[in-house]
């Protein structure tokens, strides 16, 4: 299911729920990741999607003609996500 990217704090509840059912998830932190599809576009260029790890929430796509998270500071988003994930 595709979702719009929200602030890291809005995903914290889902991370806590995951931690309750998966003992290994206690050390996991939220992270915005970019994935690449194995099959390129018809033009031969790569394309892919953005996902919130470890929740598996898809928040956008990227490719030669679009980038749903263009203008988003992914490094800053991940730093904030790391900080709040470790705090709980």
C-alpha positions as CSV (number, residue, x, y, z in Angstrom):
1,X,0.0,0.0,0.0
2,X,1.4,3.4,-1.0
3,X,1.3,6.1,1.6
4,X,2.5,9.8,1.7
5,X,5.7,10.4,3.7
6,X,5.0,11.7,7.2
7,X,7.2,12.8,10.0
8,X,9.2,10.0,11.6
9,X,7.3,10.4,14.9
10,X,4.1,9.4,13.1
11,X,5.5,5.9,12.4
12,X,6.7,5.4,16.0
13,X,3.5,3.7,17.0
14,X,3.8,1.1,14.3
15,X,7.4,0.4,15.2
16,X,6.4,-0.1,18.9
17,X,3.7,-2.5,17.8
18,X,6.3,-4.4,15.8
19,X,8.6,-4.5,18.7
20,X,5.9,-6.2,20.9
21,X,5.5,-9.1,18.5
22,X,9.2,-9.5,17.3
23,X,11.9,-9.6,19.9
24,X,14.6,-8.9,17.3
25,X,12.9,-5.6,16.4
26,X,13.9,-4.0,19.8
27,X,17.1,-2.7,18.3
28,X,15.7,-1.7,14.9
29,X,15.3,1.9,14.0
30,X,13.1,3.6,11.4
31,X,14.8,4.5,8.2
32,X,13.7,5.8,4.8
33,X,15.3,3.6,2.1
34,X,15.4,3.8,-1.7
35,X,15.0,0.4,-3.5
36,X,15.8,-0.3,-7.1
37,X,13.8,-2.6,-9.3
38,X,15.7,-5.3,-11.1
39,X,13.9,-4.6,-14.3
40,X,14.6,-1.2,-15.9
41,X,12.2,1.1,-17.6
42,X,11.6,0.8,-21.3
43,X,14.2,3.5,-21.8
44,X,16.8,1.3,-20.0
45,X,17.0,3.6,-17.0
46,X,16.6,2.2,-13.5
47,X,13.5,3.0,-11.4
48,X,12.4,2.1,-7.9
49,X,10.5,3.0,-4.7
50,X,10.9,4.5,-1.3
51,X,10.1,2.5,1.8
52,X,10.0,3.0,5.5
53,X,12.2,0.2,7.1
54,X,11.3,-2.1,9.0
55,X,7.6,-1.4,8.5
56,X,7.5,-2.1,4.8
57,X,5.4,1.1,4.1
58,X,5.9,2.3,0.5
59,X,5.9,6.1,0.4
60,X,6.8,6.9,-3.2
61,X,8.5,6.1,-6.5
62,X,11.5,7.4,-8.4
63,X,12.6,7.0,-12.0
64,X,13.7,9.0,-15.0
65,X,10.5,11.1,-15.3
66,X,9.5,11.5,-11.6
67,X,10.7,11.5,-8.0
68,X,7.9,11.5,-5.5
69,X,10.2,12.6,-2.7
70,X,12.1,15.3,-4.7
71,X,12.9,18.1,-2.3
72,X,12.8,15.9,0.8
73,X,16.0,15.9,2.9
74,X,16.3,12.1,3.3
75,X,19.5,12.4,5.4
76,X,17.7,14.7,7.9
77,X,14.6,12.5,7.9
78,X,16.8,9.4,8.7
79,X,18.7,11.2,11.5
80,X,15.5,12.3,13.2
81,X,14.0,8.8,12.8
82,X,17.2,7.2,14.3
83,X,17.1,9.6,17.2
84,X,13.5,9.0,18.1
85,X,13.7,5.2,17.5
86,X,16.6,4.9,19.9
87,X,14.9,7.0,22.5
88,X,12.0,4.6,23.0
